[in-house]
Amino acid sequence: MEYRRTTVRDMRRSNRSVILTGIYRDGPLSRQELSVRTSLSAASVSNLVTELIAEGVVEEAGSVESEGGRPRVLLRVARDFRYVVGAEVGETMVRVELFDLALNAVTTVDHPIDEPKPEVVVKHVLEGLASVISTSGVQSAQVLGLGVAVFGIVDADAVVHAQTLGWDAVPFGQMLAEGTDIPILVDNGANTLGQAEMWFGAGRGATDAVVALVGSGVGAALVTGGSSYRGTRSSAGEWGHTTIMYGGRGCRCGASGCLEAYVGAEDVLDRYREAGGELSTTDEEAAFAELLAAAEKSELAATIMDDTIGYLAAGFANLVNLVNPERIVLGGWAGLLLGERYLPRLREEVGKHALRQPYSQVSIVPCELGRDAVALGAATLPILRLLQDGGVLPPSRVPAG
């Protein structure tokens, strides 16, 4: 076994990472607060903060009064130090957004797609990247990275396996990298939604949580002990392909009875049409909203939606019994629409299927970050790398001279 000796430089970068992460996740913070939170000495914190300010990564953000002493200067990550781009790859649309480091959206572009073939998706992501950079006036060298949220299982080398769409070991990261010199990071959309909600939204403060994405498909991000649980090869969280009914409806993955085949938006609409229901549009999101509205006056539509909430509740109850989370966050565009109308009923139905003790310990809440949470979460991927590296930029992102 080969052992690597930890150097002073390694320790310094690690301490910078701890400080920068604290400022970013919980700031603005004072130097004194950082010392308490990180257990680093006041002198170490002061020296490293001075470095980060000199490099432009951190800036002062006002001050607060302290008891019996001088006001404490607050620190935050400089929002215009660099920019990040987040892309959400859906089955009917690619959304690309440029953010500053405070994750304020600067500009957004959407590309509708008829069929999510890899080459089509790559084309639209790269076109969107070029568009948001050119329209914002931001220089390409100022973009820290492009985070992309996709469906399916994403290997460590950004190879994507999306069985429901016929993506078999697609070298997605490599395909994107061939069209830009901006660093590329790729993850599953449920995971990016989960990271966004855990950092800034409804999951904040929880250490054991599930963030559920319900859209065209269904997935989940699992968080245990404050860390994302990925499994042996990053395929954990395929909650949509857990079996909810033996021998049930065929799922796009090839199996039968998957949860996605009952609560994914595409399958909910299919169940309604198969039962004789009619909708005025073929646009999936518009049709889903129309079905929800029809449930107010149509017995058929109401039955379909009641069944959908029942299936979703059973899926949540399985998570409660299996994972014992303190919080379940319902997100995804279809999940948000369902939560607006049916969240109280959903909670009640979960209670009918889950064991009493773990159910009494869980709260079920809606996503707080809205429709853009997946793209925003994708944008956190390059930010996470910056935090882990202690604010040290990769060579390609350091200005010449």
Disulfide bonds with the S-S distance in Angstrom:
none
